[in-house]
Amino acid sequence: MLDTLTIRPSSATSSFLSFFQTDSTKIDNTMWATNSSRIIPPEREIILFEKITEEWQIVQPLTVKIEYSDGLNIASDDIFGVYGDGDTEYKAVEDYKTSLLDYYQLIKIRAQGDKQTQALLNHLQMYISHTTK
């Protein structure tokens, strides 16, 4: 059976990832895509609700998609358009958390005097918070 594997990356990676044709294989009642001899894990979602660093934490559950493309695991969200990648799911999620924190800090700097960016910062602050010691 020939299927099209659709990758919906964040806008930052849209030029990096593309559509490609794959064959499908069913293993343990789970549909897996195969490209040549490689088995590509299916897209899945995880929920993050944890510390990012000793000083920062995710304070509201955040859904993150895990996809596999071009030899990399990609972790991304549909809320902020942030992504991370790595050769394992764990590394992709860790890179995602670092990218999310970098994005937060960038938005915080740019929010001064800009109402739209301030609104985005307020939305980010619903998900990310500085921890108190």
N, C-alpha and C positions, 0 to 999 in steps of 0.2 A: 504494500500500500504506500503511495507517495503522498506526503503531506507537506504543507508549508509551515515551517517553524517561525512564528512571529515573535520578534524581540521588540519590546516597547521600552527602550532605555530612556533615561532622562534626556532633556534637550542637549545637555553638555556632551553626551556620548553618541548622539544620533548620527554623526558623520563617521564614527568609529565602527558602529555595528550596522549590519544590514540583514536583509532577508536572504535565506538560502533554503534550498530543497534538501529534505532529509527523508530517509525511510523510517518507518516506525516499527518498534519491537515491543511486544508485551512481555513483561517480566513480573511475576508475582502479582498479577492483576493491575499493574501500573504501566501506563503507556510511556515508553522511553523512546526518544528519537535517536537514531543512529546516523552518523555521517561517516561513510566509509566503514572502517572497523572500530571507530570510537563509539562508545555509548554515552549519550548526552543526558544528564539527569533532567527530569521535568522541572518546569518552573514551580516554585512553591513560595509560600509566604511564612514569615516568622513575625512574632510580636516582640519588640524591644521595650523594656520597662526596667531600666537598670542604671547603674553608675556608668558614666563614660570615662571619667578619670576620678581621682580622689576629690577633685573640686567641683565636678559637674555631673549631673545625672539627668536621665530622661524621666520626667515626672508624670507623664501620661502615656499609656500604651501607644506605640507607634508601629504601624504595619510596614514591614520591609519585604520586598520581593527579592528572591534569589533566583537568578537565571545563569545559564552557562552559554558562553559564546566565544568563539575564536580562542579556545584554550584557557579562558578566564571565567571565574565566577564573578558575577556582577550583583551587588546588593544595592537596591534603590528604593526610593519611596515615591508615592504619587502626590504627596502634599507639598513638599518643598523642592522636588526635582534634584535632590542630592543623590550621589551614588558613590560607591567604593568598589574596588575590584581586588582580586587576588587569586592565587593559584589554588586556594582552598576556600570553602564557604566561610570558615572562621576568619581567615585573613581578609576576605571581602567585607565581612560585617565589621571587623575592627577598622578597616580603611573607611567604611561608611561612617562609623561613629566619629572618627577623626575629621572627616569631611563635613559632617553635620556641625560639629563644634566650630570648625574654621568658618563655615557659612554663617553661623550665629554671630561670631565675633566680627565678621565683615559687615553684616547687616547692622549690628549695634553701632559701629563706627559711622556708617552712612546714614543712620536714622536721624541724626541730629539736624533739625531744621527741615526735614522732609516728611510730610504727613503720611504719604503712601508707604515709605520705607519704615516709618514708625509703626504703622498698622501691621506690617509684616513682622517686625520685631515683636510686637505684642502677641501675634499668633505663635511665633517661635517660642516665646516665653511660656506659653501654655504647655509646651512639650519639654523644654530644656530649662534647668534651673541650676544656679550656683548653690552648692551644698554649704551648710554652716557647720563649723567645727565645734 
